[in-house]
C-alpha cells in the first residue's frame, strides 16, 4: 500500500522523497532548476511539488485501465 500519496490537480502522486528547498537555492535565493531537475531524474520521478519549506519529489500514479 502507498501511504505517501498527495493529490494535486485531480491527479494522485506518490511522494518518493522530500528535501529542504535551501539545498537548491542560489546565492540570490532563486532556485537552481537544473540541479533540481537532475535530482528528480535520479529518482525517476516526474513532478515536484512544494509544501512549506520542502520540495516533494513525486511520481504520478496512473489510473487503472480495464482490460477486456
Secondary structure, DSSP 8 states (H G I E B T S, - for coil): ----EEEETTEEEEEEEEEEGGGGB-TTS-B-HHHHHHHHHHTT--EEEEETTEEEEEEE--------
